[in-house]
């Protein structure tokens, strides 16, 4: 028996073969019955989609059937799934909100529909005019809602925080000019939020981001952009994580056409663009969200307590529902097809995969935590279906899971029983750096523990390493730069002021921490916008608690553009680091061989991608003629030194120096070289 992908490839629906997983991870043995059941659950859904919807292709293009669609003759067909509604009408400015003039009819599946013939040769509903669906609930209550599949909603805070749905049918639709760039095998990801990307005290726009920020990202050497807070969310300060209209790109930043232009321009620069997609939960808003859409609490979400996230105060999807799967999987394809996104960072995957949602639960790494009754199998199977669909229709798609639990098989292909993601975020790495900076003196840092955290990843599963992300930048926490330099950033970041010990330490550690994470921590690297140059202060959106101020909801590009300020040193180092990776591709190379973790000297040495990396974290001690092991013999030269003057260093390393290997075993390597390694410096050597 086989089922067939829409691209013609036959996929066996035979008994599960555990051998590929067992070869990768023998510890999975006792949990193979649970993994087998999960895989069979996945195959059952896949078979159902094939039998009832002719496969992924049709099933995942729901927006062409549901919502408002304009025919070639100018007619508009509107369809909405609302199984518990007793009546439904399409209302709006086009019919003066008359609930009786455009009544809808219901089919056996609870789908309501209406077709509006053209008026004067064009659509009966004017472009950008307001609309709603008005229903009678099962209890007889009159309820007005925004169409679930609406592609444009707007907010006028002077009238109400609730959104208005608009019929988006521009006379001039955006035409994409540039193809998607090839999928990078070495993702260097720039995590960005359009709204905060302006130095001004306001909400930034798609247009401004395209013109002002994309060139910065390209010049810094990143090859992937991860855009946050795109799906519409009523509360700006939620950082985009309380979504109401999944198919609507946030109107506070501009129009859908302007977002398409941004992505098209990014593609012209060779940048891959990922969407931070929120399918883990949804806003509990009723008037402008999916909550109680048809008058019940269990249409898109689970009913009762199972459908509520107590910590996030939001609703939880019913991933076991055929129509919810159509809605969510179509949402992914919509952004791929309509906006030309290249992939997704799935938010809140830990919350999805476990019935406890990760609340009040730590993960020790014991395999009993990942399989069994605490796992929400329906949610895991949805993630398998989503990844399988995306990778079968778009072979170059990139998917990243935000998971703190360390779930085994998360980043293995679905056809061998994995969940199907390409990468997972290494969330333990930023936590480690913050803990060190908060709780330990520099001479108490344990090199072995640092290396363990950076290299502790599942065999065969790729991970995204990062020193800090948006989480650390938010109010209540601090960025690495702020932990390191704190209030001196206000007074001592100018070259016209003395270089204080705090600023010297901060600039030095900021560079070598990031270099160590980049080189050792994973198969991809991520940076949150502004952190590359040690952005001052924290991130705080306008809200009642801060007088609705935009002061901290912006990026102060002026400080890195000022040639008298020391921020530019960090920026230059970030650029050098990324472009060096572009040349040597260490992210797509096998994991590093670490030959030294010296707890007294505070030195770490490893080899990766043919390069030799030497880090000295000692707060007071530089080392001359320091012997380090290296496997490949030859003459080595300096490829990068964090101590260069253009990076805010002291030029203590001779960039023209040559390092000859001695054929004698050292630290389990066949050869050694001797180097001068100043305190709080990293050195990268390559064969000459």
matplotlib code that plots the C-alpha trace (Angstrom):
import matplotlib.pyplot as plt

x = [0.0, 1.3, 0.0, 1.3, 2.5, 1.1, 4.6, 4.3, 6.6, 5.1, 5.5, 5.2, 2.5, 3.8, 4.8, 7.2, 10.9, 12.6, 16.1, 17.1, 16.2, 17.9, 21.1, 21.0, 20.0, 20.0, 18.5, 15.2, 14.7, 12.4, 10.2, 9.9, 6.3, 5.3, 7.2, 5.6, 2.2, 2.9, 4.1, 1.0, -1.2, 0.7, 0.2, -3.5, -4.0, -1.9, -4.0, -7.2, -6.0, -5.1, -8.5, -10.7, -8.8, -6.6, -3.4, -1.5, -1.6, -5.3, -5.8, -3.2, -4.6, -7.7, -7.5, -8.5, -11.8, -12.5, -12.6, -13.3, -12.2, -12.8, -13.6, -12.4, -15.8, -15.6, -17.9, -17.0, -17.5, -17.3, -17.1, -16.8, -16.7, -19.0, -20.7, -22.7, -24.1, -27.9, -27.8, -25.1, -24.9, -22.2, -22.4, -20.3, -20.0, -21.0, -24.6, -24.8, -24.3, -27.7, -28.0, -30.9, -29.6, -26.8, -27.8, -25.5, -26.3, -24.9, -23.7, -23.5, -20.0, -21.1, -19.6, -21.6, -21.2, -22.5, -21.6, -22.0, -22.4, -20.3, -21.7, -21.0, -18.4, -16.5, -16.6, -19.7, -17.5, -15.1, -11.4, -10.4, -14.0, -15.0, -16.9, -18.0, -19.9, -23.0, -24.4, -27.0, -25.4, -26.8, -28.2, -30.0, -27.5, -26.6, -22.8, -20.7, -17.2, -14.2, -13.9, -11.4, -9.5, -9.4, -6.1, -6.3, -7.4, -6.8, -7.0, -8.1, -7.1, -8.9, -12.1, -11.5, -8.7, -10.8, -9.8, -11.9, -11.8, -11.2, -11.8, -8.3, -8.4, -6.0, -6.3, -2.5, -1.3, 2.4, 4.4, 7.4, 10.5, 13.2, 13.5, 14.0, 17.7, 19.2, 18.5, 21.7, 23.3, 25.0, 22.2, 23.3, 20.0, 19.2, 16.1, 14.2, 11.0, 9.8, 8.1, 11.2, 13.5, 13.4, 15.4, 12.3, 9.7, 7.1, 6.1, 8.5, 7.1, 7.8, 9.0, 11.5, 12.8, 13.2, 15.1, 17.1, 17.6, 17.9, 21.2, 22.6, 21.7, 23.2, 26.4, 26.8, 27.0, 23.8, 22.0, 18.6, 16.1, 13.6, 10.7, 8.8, 5.3, 4.0, 0.7, -1.8, -2.0, -4.1, -1.6, 1.7, 3.5, 2.7, 5.7, 3.3, 2.5, -1.2, -2.5, -6.1, -6.0, -3.5, -3.8, -3.4, 0.1, 0.2, -1.3, 0.5, 3.6, 2.0, 0.1, 0.4, 1.9, 4.7, 5.6, 5.8, 8.1, 10.3, 10.6, 11.2, 14.0, 15.5, 15.6, 17.4, 20.1, 20.4, 18.6, 16.3, 13.2, 11.6, 8.3, 8.0, 4.7, 2.4, 0.4, 1.0, -1.8, -4.1, -5.5, -8.6, -10.3, -13.8, -14.7, -11.7, -10.3, -11.1, -12.3, -16.0, -16.1, -19.4, -20.6, -19.0, -15.6, -14.7, -14.6, -11.0, -9.8, -10.3, -13.3, -12.9, -9.6, -7.8, -8.3, -6.8, -3.2, -3.3, 0.1, -0.3, -4.1, -4.8, -6.6, -5.1, -5.9, -7.6, -4.9, -7.1, -9.7, -9.8, -10.8, -8.3, -5.5, -6.7, -6.7, -3.2, -1.5, -3.1, -1.8, 1.8, 1.3, -0.4, 2.7, 4.9, 2.8, 1.3, 4.2, 7.1, 8.4, 11.1, 10.2, 9.2, 10.4, 7.6, 7.0, 6.1, 6.8, 7.4, 4.0, 2.4, 4.1, 3.3, 0.0, 1.7, 2.8, 6.2, 4.7, 6.2, 8.2, 11.9, 13.5, 16.4, 17.1, 15.6, 13.9, 10.8, 10.0, 9.6, 7.3, 4.2, 1.1, 2.7, 3.0, 0.2, 0.4, -2.2, 0.0, 3.2, 1.4, 0.3, 3.9, 4.9, 2.1, 3.1, 6.8, 6.0, 3.7, 6.1, 9.2, 7.3, 5.9, 8.9, 12.1, 14.1, 11.9, 13.6, 11.8, 13.1, 11.5, 11.5, 11.8, 13.4, 12.7, 15.3, 12.7, 14.6, 13.7, 12.4, 14.8, 14.8, 12.8, 9.2, 9.8, 11.9, 9.6, 11.0, 9.0, 10.6, 12.1, 15.4, 16.8, 16.0, 16.9, 19.7, 17.9, 20.2, 23.2, 21.9, 20.6, 24.2, 25.8, 23.3, 23.8, 27.5, 27.4, 24.9, 26.3, 30.0, 33.2, 35.2, 37.9, 35.1, 33.9, 34.3, 35.6, 34.4, 30.9, 30.8, 32.0, 29.5, 26.6, 27.8, 28.3, 25.6, 23.2, 21.5, 23.4, 22.1, 19.9, 20.9, 20.6, 20.7, 23.2, 22.8, 24.3, 21.1, 17.8, 14.8, 14.0, 17.1, 16.6, 13.1, 12.4, 13.1, 16.2, 19.3, 21.3, 24.9, 26.2, 24.1, 25.1, 28.7, 28.9, 25.6, 25.5, 29.0, 27.4, 25.8, 29.1, 32.1, 31.3, 33.0, 36.6, 36.9, 36.5, 39.1, 38.8, 37.7, 38.2, 34.5, 34.2, 37.4, 36.1, 32.7, 33.9, 36.4, 33.9, 31.1, 33.3, 34.7, 31.4, 29.8, 32.7, 32.7, 28.9, 29.2, 32.0, 31.2, 27.6, 25.6, 24.9, 23.3, 23.8, 21.2, 21.5, 18.7, 18.7, 20.9, 22.7, 25.5, 26.7, 25.8, 22.6, 22.2, 19.3, 16.5, 13.4, 10.0, 6.9, 4.6, 2.1, 0.2, 3.1, 5.6, 3.2, 2.8, 6.4, 8.2, 11.6, 12.7, 10.7, 13.2, 16.7, 19.3, 21.2, 22.7, 25.1, 26.6, 26.8, 28.7, 32.4, 33.3, 31.4, 32.8, 29.7, 31.1, 33.9, 31.4, 29.6, 32.8, 33.7, 30.2, 30.6, 34.1, 32.8, 29.9, 31.9, 34.6, 31.9, 30.7, 34.3, 35.0, 31.4, 32.1, 28.3, 27.8, 31.0, 31.1, 31.1, 34.4, 37.1, 37.8, 41.4, 41.7, 39.4, 42.0, 40.3, 43.3, 44.4, 40.8, 41.7, 39.6, 41.1, 39.3, 39.4, 36.5, 36.3, 40.1, 40.6, 42.2, 40.4, 42.0, 40.1, 41.6, 38.9, 41.4, 40.6, 44.3, 46.7, 48.1, 50.1, 53.3, 54.5, 51.3, 51.3, 48.1, 47.4, 46.4, 45.8, 46.8, 50.5, 51.7, 52.3, 49.4, 48.5, 46.1, 42.7, 41.0, 42.0, 39.5, 42.3, 42.6, 42.3, 39.3, 37.5, 38.3, 41.4, 45.0, 46.7, 48.8, 48.7, 51.0, 48.6, 51.5, 52.9, 53.5, 53.0, 54.8, 53.6, 55.9, 55.2, 54.7, 51.5, 49.8, 46.4, 45.5, 46.5, 49.3, 51.1, 51.4, 52.0, 52.9, 51.0, 50.7, 47.2, 46.4, 43.7, 40.1, 41.0, 40.2, 42.5, 41.5, 44.4, 44.2, 46.7, 48.8]
y = [0.0, 3.5, 7.0, 9.6, 13.2, 15.7, 16.0, 12.4, 10.7, 7.5, 7.2, 3.8, 3.5, 0.2, -0.9, 1.4, 0.5, 1.6, 0.8, 4.3, 5.9, 3.2, 3.6, 7.4, 7.0, 3.6, 5.1, 5.4, 1.6, 1.5, 4.3, 2.7, 1.6, 5.2, 6.5, 3.7, 4.7, 8.4, 7.5, 5.4, 8.3, 10.5, 8.1, 7.7, 11.5, 11.6, 8.8, 10.6, 13.8, 11.8, 10.0, 13.0, 15.9, 14.4, 15.0, 17.8, 20.1, 20.7, 20.4, 23.1, 25.7, 26.3, 30.1, 29.6, 28.0, 29.7, 33.4, 35.8, 34.9, 36.9, 35.0, 35.9, 37.5, 39.8, 37.7, 37.2, 33.9, 33.9, 30.7, 30.2, 27.1, 27.8, 24.4, 25.6, 28.7, 28.6, 31.6, 33.5, 36.7, 38.7, 42.3, 45.4, 48.9, 47.6, 46.7, 49.3, 46.4, 44.9, 41.5, 40.4, 41.3, 38.8, 35.6, 32.6, 28.9, 26.0, 22.7, 19.3, 20.1, 23.3, 25.5, 28.7, 30.3, 33.1, 34.3, 38.0, 38.6, 41.4, 44.9, 47.1, 44.5, 44.6, 43.1, 44.0, 44.8, 47.8, 47.2, 48.0, 48.4, 46.9, 43.6, 41.1, 37.8, 38.0, 34.8, 33.5, 31.1, 27.8, 29.6, 32.2, 35.0, 37.4, 37.4, 39.4, 38.2, 39.0, 36.3, 33.7, 33.6, 37.4, 38.7, 42.4, 43.8, 47.3, 49.0, 52.5, 52.9, 56.3, 54.3, 50.9, 48.3, 45.8, 45.2, 45.8, 43.3, 44.7, 43.2, 43.4, 43.4, 46.1, 47.1, 46.7, 43.5, 43.2, 41.2, 39.4, 40.1, 38.0, 34.2, 32.7, 32.4, 28.9, 27.6, 28.2, 25.1, 27.5, 29.8, 33.0, 34.3, 37.9, 38.0, 41.2, 43.0, 45.6, 47.9, 48.5, 48.9, 52.6, 55.1, 57.2, 57.1, 55.4, 52.1, 51.3, 50.3, 47.6, 50.3, 51.7, 48.2, 47.5, 50.7, 51.1, 47.7, 45.2, 46.7, 46.6, 42.9, 42.1, 44.0, 42.3, 39.0, 37.4, 35.2, 34.6, 37.0, 35.8, 38.3, 38.5, 39.8, 39.6, 37.7, 40.3, 40.9, 43.6, 44.2, 45.6, 44.8, 41.1, 41.0, 39.3, 36.3, 36.9, 36.4, 37.1, 36.9, 34.3, 35.2, 39.0, 40.5, 43.2, 46.4, 48.6, 48.2, 48.9, 47.0, 43.4, 44.7, 46.5, 43.3, 41.5, 44.2, 43.8, 40.1, 40.4, 43.0, 40.6, 37.9, 40.2, 40.5, 36.8, 36.8, 33.9, 35.1, 33.1, 33.9, 33.5, 31.6, 31.3, 28.0, 27.1, 29.3, 32.2, 35.3, 34.8, 37.9, 37.2, 40.3, 40.2, 36.7, 33.0, 32.5, 31.5, 32.2, 30.3, 30.9, 27.8, 27.5, 24.3, 25.2, 25.9, 25.2, 22.5, 23.1, 23.7, 23.8, 21.8, 24.7, 27.3, 28.2, 29.5, 31.3, 32.9, 33.6, 32.4, 29.6, 26.3, 24.7, 21.4, 19.7, 16.6, 18.4, 18.0, 21.6, 23.0, 21.1, 22.5, 26.0, 25.8, 23.9, 26.3, 29.2, 28.0, 27.6, 31.0, 32.7, 30.6, 31.2, 34.7, 36.4, 34.2, 33.5, 30.7, 28.9, 29.3, 29.5, 27.7, 29.5, 27.7, 24.2, 23.0, 24.2, 22.4, 19.0, 18.4, 18.4, 20.3, 23.0, 23.1, 24.9, 24.1, 21.3, 21.1, 18.7, 16.7, 14.9, 11.6, 9.9, 9.2, 12.9, 12.9, 10.0, 8.7, 10.3, 13.8, 14.2, 15.8, 13.3, 15.3, 18.3, 16.4, 14.7, 18.2, 19.3, 16.1, 16.8, 20.5, 19.6, 16.7, 18.9, 21.8, 19.7, 17.7, 20.8, 23.1, 21.0, 24.0, 25.1, 25.8, 25.0, 25.8, 24.7, 26.8, 23.9, 24.1, 20.4, 18.7, 16.3, 13.5, 13.1, 16.7, 17.4, 14.1, 13.5, 12.4, 9.3, 7.7, 8.7, 12.2, 15.3, 16.8, 20.1, 21.2, 22.9, 23.5, 26.6, 25.8, 27.7, 26.5, 28.5, 32.1, 30.9, 29.7, 33.1, 35.1, 32.8, 33.1, 36.9, 37.2, 34.6, 34.0, 36.0, 35.8, 33.5, 31.1, 30.4, 26.6, 26.0, 22.4, 23.4, 26.1, 23.7, 21.0, 23.4, 24.5, 20.9, 19.0, 18.4, 15.4, 13.3, 13.9, 16.8, 20.3, 23.3, 27.1, 28.5, 32.0, 34.0, 36.0, 36.6, 38.9, 37.1, 38.5, 42.0, 42.4, 44.5, 42.6, 41.0, 42.5, 42.0, 40.6, 44.1, 45.5, 42.8, 43.4, 47.2, 48.4, 52.1, 52.8, 52.4, 55.8, 57.6, 55.6, 54.3, 57.3, 57.1, 60.6, 59.1, 56.9, 53.2, 52.0, 48.4, 47.8, 48.9, 47.1, 43.8, 44.3, 44.8, 41.9, 39.4, 40.4, 39.5, 36.2, 35.0, 35.5, 34.0, 30.9, 30.4, 30.9, 28.5, 25.8, 26.0, 24.6, 24.2, 27.7, 31.0, 33.6, 37.2, 39.6, 42.9, 45.5, 43.0, 42.7, 46.1, 45.8, 47.9, 50.0, 49.5, 47.1, 46.5, 47.7, 48.3, 51.2, 50.2, 51.7, 50.9, 53.1, 55.9, 54.4, 55.4, 54.3, 55.3, 51.6, 50.2, 51.2, 50.5, 53.3, 52.8, 56.3, 54.9, 52.3, 54.9, 57.4, 56.9, 58.3, 55.6, 52.2, 50.3, 50.3, 47.9, 45.3, 45.8, 45.4, 42.2, 40.7, 41.5, 39.9, 36.8, 36.3, 36.8, 34.5, 31.8, 32.5, 31.7, 28.6, 27.2, 25.9, 25.8, 23.2, 21.3, 18.4, 19.2, 20.6, 18.5, 20.2, 19.5, 21.7, 23.0, 24.3, 25.3, 27.2, 29.0, 29.5, 28.5, 26.6, 25.1, 23.3, 22.6, 22.9, 23.4, 23.2, 26.1, 26.2, 28.2, 29.5, 31.3, 32.8, 33.8, 34.5, 37.9, 38.8, 36.4, 36.5, 33.6, 33.7, 30.6, 28.8, 25.3, 24.0, 20.8, 20.6, 17.5, 18.8, 19.8, 22.8, 26.6, 28.5, 32.1, 34.4, 34.4, 36.5, 38.1, 39.7, 42.0, 44.0, 47.7, 47.9, 45.6, 47.8, 45.7, 46.5, 45.0, 42.7, 39.9, 40.1, 39.5, 38.6, 36.0, 32.5, 29.4, 26.2, 22.9, 20.5, 16.8, 15.8, 14.6, 17.2, 17.0, 14.0, 15.8, 14.8, 18.2, 21.4, 25.1, 27.8, 31.0, 34.3, 34.6, 37.8, 37.8, 37.9, 37.3, 34.7, 33.8, 31.9, 30.2, 28.7, 26.9, 29.3]
z = [0.0, -0.8, -0.7, -3.1, -2.6, -4.9, -6.5, -7.7, -5.2, -3.7, 0.0, 1.6, 4.3, 5.5, 9.0, 10.8, 10.5, 13.7, 12.5, 11.1, 14.4, 16.5, 14.6, 15.3, 18.9, 20.6, 23.7, 21.9, 22.2, 25.2, 23.7, 20.2, 20.9, 21.5, 18.5, 16.3, 17.5, 16.8, 13.3, 12.6, 13.8, 11.4, 8.5, 9.3, 9.0, 5.8, 4.3, 5.3, 3.7, 0.5, 0.4, 1.2, -0.2, -2.9, -0.9, 0.7, -2.3, -2.4, 1.3, 2.1, -0.3, 1.8, 1.3, -2.4, -1.2, 2.2, 2.9, 0.1, -3.5, -6.6, -9.8, -13.3, -14.0, -10.9, -8.8, -5.1, -3.3, 0.5, 2.5, 6.2, 8.4, 11.4, 12.2, 15.3, 13.7, 12.9, 10.4, 8.7, 6.6, 5.0, 6.1, 5.5, 4.2, 0.7, 2.0, 4.9, 7.4, 6.4, 8.0, 5.8, 2.3, 1.9, 3.7, 3.4, 2.9, 4.9, 3.6, 5.4, 6.8, 8.5, 5.7, 5.0, 1.6, -0.7, -4.2, -5.0, -8.7, -10.3, -10.2, -13.3, -14.4, -11.2, -7.7, -5.6, -2.6, -3.0, -2.3, 1.3, 2.5, 5.9, 6.2, 8.8, 9.1, 11.2, 12.7, 15.0, 17.5, 18.7, 21.8, 19.6, 20.2, 17.4, 17.0, 14.6, 13.7, 11.5, 8.7, 9.9, 6.6, 6.2, 4.7, 5.9, 9.2, 10.5, 13.9, 14.8, 18.5, 18.6, 18.1, 19.6, 20.1, 18.2, 14.6, 11.4, 8.6, 5.1, 1.7, 0.2, -3.6, -4.8, -8.5, -8.8, -7.1, -6.3, -8.9, -7.6, -9.7, -8.0, -7.5, -4.1, -3.3, -2.9, 0.7, 2.7, 4.3, 6.8, 8.1, 9.7, 10.9, 11.7, 13.9, 13.4, 14.3, 11.7, 14.2, 16.3, 13.4, 13.3, 15.5, 15.7, 18.5, 16.4, 14.8, 11.9, 8.5, 5.9, 3.5, 6.0, 6.8, 3.2, 2.5, 5.7, 7.4, 4.6, 3.4, 6.9, 7.2, 3.9, 4.6, 8.0, 6.3, 7.4, 4.8, 6.6, 8.1, 10.6, 10.8, 14.1, 14.8, 11.2, 11.9, 13.1, 16.9, 18.6, 21.5, 20.1, 23.4, 23.0, 20.5, 18.0, 20.2, 20.7, 17.2, 16.1, 12.3, 11.1, 7.4, 7.9, 7.8, 10.5, 9.1, 11.7, 9.6, 6.2, 3.4, 2.2, -1.0, 0.9, 2.8, -0.5, -1.8, 1.4, 0.8, -2.9, -2.2, 0.4, -2.2, -4.6, -2.0, -1.6, 1.7, 2.8, 4.7, 7.5, 9.2, 13.0, 12.9, 15.9, 15.7, 19.4, 20.7, 19.8, 21.3, 23.4, 21.7, 20.6, 18.6, 16.3, 16.9, 16.5, 20.1, 20.2, 16.5, 15.9, 19.5, 21.0, 22.8, 20.9, 17.2, 16.4, 20.0, 22.6, 24.8, 28.5, 30.4, 27.7, 25.3, 27.6, 28.3, 31.9, 31.8, 28.4, 28.9, 25.4, 23.5, 22.4, 19.0, 18.5, 16.4, 16.0, 14.0, 10.2, 9.6, 12.1, 10.3, 7.0, 8.5, 10.0, 7.1, 4.6, 6.7, 6.2, 2.4, 2.2, 3.4, 1.2, -1.9, -1.5, 0.3, -0.9, 2.6, 2.5, 5.7, 9.3, 12.9, 14.8, 18.1, 21.3, 20.1, 23.7, 24.8, 21.8, 22.3, 26.0, 27.8, 30.7, 28.1, 29.8, 32.7, 36.1, 34.5, 34.1, 31.5, 32.9, 29.6, 30.7, 27.8, 29.9, 29.7, 26.0, 25.3, 27.0, 28.6, 29.1, 25.3, 23.3, 20.4, 18.3, 18.4, 17.6, 14.6, 13.4, 13.4, 11.5, 8.9, 8.6, 8.1, 5.7, 3.6, 3.5, 2.6, -0.1, -1.8, -1.3, -1.2, -0.2, 2.7, 6.1, 9.4, 12.9, 16.2, 19.3, 21.8, 25.2, 26.1, 23.9, 22.4, 20.6, 16.8, 16.6, 13.7, 11.9, 8.7, 9.1, 6.8, 9.5, 12.3, 13.2, 13.6, 10.5, 11.5, 9.9, 13.0, 16.7, 18.7, 21.3, 24.1, 26.8, 25.4, 26.1, 29.5, 30.3, 29.4, 31.5, 34.4, 34.2, 34.0, 36.9, 39.3, 38.7, 38.7, 35.5, 37.1, 38.2, 34.7, 34.0, 30.4, 30.5, 31.4, 28.7, 26.0, 27.2, 26.8, 23.4, 22.1, 23.9, 20.9, 19.6, 17.0, 13.5, 14.5, 13.6, 16.0, 15.9, 18.3, 19.7, 22.5, 23.0, 21.2, 21.6, 24.9, 26.6, 25.2, 26.7, 29.7, 32.9, 31.5, 30.0, 26.8, 27.1, 26.4, 29.2, 31.6, 30.8, 30.8, 32.3, 33.2, 31.7, 28.3, 28.9, 29.7, 28.4, 24.9, 23.1, 21.9, 23.4, 26.9, 28.7, 28.0, 31.5, 32.7, 32.5, 28.9, 28.0, 29.6, 28.0, 24.5, 24.7, 26.2, 23.9, 20.9, 22.1, 23.5, 20.2, 18.2, 20.5, 20.0, 16.3, 15.8, 18.3, 19.2, 16.2, 12.5, 12.3, 14.1, 15.2, 16.3, 17.4, 15.6, 17.3, 19.6, 17.0, 18.1, 21.7, 21.5, 24.6, 27.1, 26.8, 24.7, 26.0, 23.9, 24.6, 27.3, 30.2, 32.6, 30.7, 29.7, 26.2, 25.4, 22.2, 23.8, 24.3, 21.3, 18.6, 17.4, 17.9, 14.6, 15.2, 17.9, 15.5, 12.7, 14.9, 14.2, 17.6, 19.5, 20.4, 19.2, 15.7, 16.9, 17.9, 14.6, 12.6, 14.5, 13.8, 10.1, 10.0, 11.8, 9.4, 6.2, 7.5, 8.0, 4.4, 3.2, 5.4, 6.0, 9.5, 10.3, 7.6, 8.7, 11.1, 14.8, 16.2, 17.8, 21.2, 22.2, 25.2, 28.0, 30.5, 33.8, 35.2, 32.1, 31.0, 27.5, 24.9, 21.7, 18.9, 15.2, 12.8, 9.0, 8.7, 11.1, 14.5, 17.1, 20.4, 23.1, 26.2, 28.7, 31.5, 33.1, 33.9, 32.2, 28.6, 27.4, 25.3, 23.4, 24.4, 23.0, 21.3, 19.5, 15.8, 13.6, 10.2, 9.8, 7.9, 8.1, 9.8, 9.6, 11.4, 9.8, 12.5, 15.8, 18.1, 19.3, 16.0, 16.5, 14.1, 16.6, 19.6, 20.5, 21.1, 18.0, 20.2, 17.6, 14.6, 11.7, 9.4, 11.8, 10.7, 12.8, 11.9, 13.3, 15.2, 14.5, 18.1, 19.8, 22.0, 23.6, 21.4, 18.2, 15.9, 15.9, 17.9, 17.3, 19.7, 19.9, 21.8, 23.1, 25.1, 27.8, 26.7, 23.1, 20.4, 17.6, 14.4, 12.5, 9.0, 6.8, 4.7]

ax = plt.figure().add_subplot(projection="3d")
ax.plot(x, y, z, "-o")
ax.set_aspect("equal")
plt.show()
